[in-house]
Amino acid sequence: MRFTYEYPRPAVTVDVVLFTMRAEDLAVLLVKRKGPPFKGAWALPGGFVNENEPLVRAALRELEEETGVGGVAVEQLGAFGDPGRDPRGHTVSVAYVGFVVAEAHTVVAGDDAAQAAWIPLQRIARRRRARVRLAFDHASIIALARERLRERLGDPVSRATALELVPPRFTLTELQRVYEAVLGRTLDTRAFRTRLRSHWIVEAVATGRVRAGAKRTRRAQLYRWRRRRTSER
């Protein structure tokens, strides 16, 4: 038996805000739209939810179909449904946010995406010359997603290991660079490292596992996220 309702039902879509580090800046994965609306504009990977499809599964499906990126961890950011956000009609989008190491994922445009690329956030800034044209209300969604990241990383003690912030083996300098890019401010190096070590957030990789630095005389110690014990979960 099919139920009908007297209330209009808006369309439901999903969008994915996937961040990474590019040089010293944050970048977000965007696709260039093949067709209308906003043909030729950059947008977040996403699309319509299929009937009886879980939201997060729809988000990961659209991400992989449009960019080739799969197997990532995302968390729900929020719902966006202001009137007029989609010229096709009343559409509510549920957005997801994640953070990955770009080098670990090959980006290939597919489906209704003409192009897919990591775009530095500086190019999406509200400066006329630097601004990238974004579709729908995706500029607002990206801004809120960055705030979510700042909340997650506001305290180095906060566990953010579900997000792929750095490679499995990393230097403390690399990790601090990510925190500073997300937070938008410089951190005191000694205090940052002391908090990480004193709260057992990271642990040094076995002796001998080091990464060569820019100078031949300097080799940086590699670390990894400390594995949680059952009692800590």
N, C-alpha and C positions, 0 to 999 in steps of 0.2 A: 504494500500500500504506500502510495506516494503522498507526502504531506505538502501542503502549500500554505503560504503565509500571506497576509495582506500587506506586509512590509516589504519594500524593495530590498533586494539583496545585492550589495556591492561585490565587485570582483575582488579576489584576494591574490596578491602577488608576494613574492619574497625578493629581497635584495641582500647581497653580501658585501660587507666592507672588510676587505682583507688588506692589512697593513704589512709592510716590510721595511727594512733599512736599506737605503740606497745612498752610498757615500756617507755623508754626515746628516742626512735628512730622512724623514719618514716619507714613504711613498705608498700609494694606494692602487690596487689593481682595478683598472677601468676598461671598458669595452666601447668601441665606436659603433653606434647604431647604424644598421644597414637601411632600415626603412622608417617610415613615420610611426608615431610622432617623434619629433626631435631627430630627424634623419641627419646623420653626420655629426651629431653631438656625442660627447663622452658620457657614459653612464656606469653605474654599478652593475656588476653581473647579477642577473635576476630574471624573473619572469612569472608567469601565472602558475598557480598551484593546481595540480590535477585533482580530479574528483577522488576523494578518500585518500589523498596523499598527505602524510604527516608533514608539518611545516619545515622542520629541519631537514628532512629528506629532500623536499622540494628545493630548498636553498642549496644544498650540496650538489644536487643534480644539475641545477641551472649553472652553478659555478663551473662544474666540470664540462658541461656542454658548450659553454661560451668561451671558456679560457683554457681548458685542458687541465686545470688544477684540481686534484682530488686528494682524498685522504687527509684532510685538514680538520683541526678542532675549531669549532665556532661556538659562540654563545649568543643567546637572543638579546638584542639591543632594545627593541621596542616596536610599537606599531605606529604607522603614519597614515593618516586618512583625511587630511584637511581637504575641504571642497576645492576643486580646481587643480589639484596637484597632477592629475592625469587628464588630458583633453579628451580621452576616449570615453570618459564617464567616471562615476564614483568608484574609486579603487582604493582599497586599503592594503598597504604593504607592511609585511613583518620583516624587519631587518635583523641581520646577524653580523657579528663582528669577530674577527680573528687576527692573528699575527703569525707570520711565517718567515722562514729564511728563504729569500727569493731563489737563491742558487739551488735549493733542493726541489724546486718545482719548475717544470718547463711550461711556459705560457704559449698556447696556440689558439688563435681565434677560431670559433666554430659557431654553428647554428645561425642565429640572426645577428652575430657580431662580425663587423667588417674588419675589426682590428682589436687586439687586446694588448695592454702594456701597463707597466708600472709607471705611474705618473707622480712625480714629487709633489708633496703638498704645497710647496712654495708656488707652483704653477697654478694652484687652485685658490691662491690667496685673493683677497678682495682688492687687488690692484689691477687697474684696467689693462696694462700691458702684459701682466703675467697670468691673467686669469684664463683658465681653460673653460670652455663652454660646457656646462653640465646640464643633463636632462632632468626633467621632473623637479623634485625637491631634494635631489641627491647631495647638494652642497650642505644642506642642513643636516642630513643624515650622517654625512662624513664628519661634520663638526661634533655632533653628539657622540659618535663612535670614538673620536679622539678623547673626548672628556671621559668616556668609560675607561679607556686605557689609562688615563691619568689617575683615575680613582684606583685602578688595580695596582698601579705601580707607585702610588704616592708614598708608600713606605717600603723600603728595600726588604723588610721582613715579610711583606705580603708575598704569599706563594703564587707565582704566575707561571709555573712550569707547564700548565696545560697549554699555554700559548707557546708557539715555536719562536721564542724571542731570539735565540742564538743557536748555532749548531750544537750537537750533542757534547762536543768538547769545545771550550771557549776560554778566552783570557778574561780576566776581570776588567781590563780596559775595554774590550768589546762589549761586555755586559753593561758597563757604566755608560758607554756611548748610546746604547739603546734607551736606557732610562732617561738620559738627558734629552734625547730627541723627543721622546714621548712627553716628558714633563715640561719641556721648553725652558729649562734652566740648568745652570752648571751645578754639579754636586761636588762637595768636598771629597776628594779621592780617599783620604785616610779614613774619614768617618764612614763613607760608603762601604769600604772593604772591611772595616772593623765590624759593622753591623751584620754584613753577610756571614762573616766567619763566626762571630760570637753567637749568632742564632742558628748556626749550622744549616744555612740555606744552601751553601755550596760546599763541595769537598774537592780537594786536589786529586788529580788523576795520579795513578801510580808513578813512582819515581822513574824518571827517564822519558816520560811523555811530555815534551815541551815543544812549543812552536817557535821557529826561528823568527827573530825580530828583524827590523829594518837594518840594524847593524849586526855584523857578524859576531861581535863580542857580547851581544845581548840576546838571551833566549827567554821567552815568556812562559811561565808556568801555565799549564792547562788545567781547567776545572770542569766540573759537571754538576748538575743539580743533585743535591743529596737525596738519596732514596728514602722515602718515608717509612718509618716502622709502623706496624699495625696499630700500635697504641696512639700514634700521632694522627691517624685518619679521622 
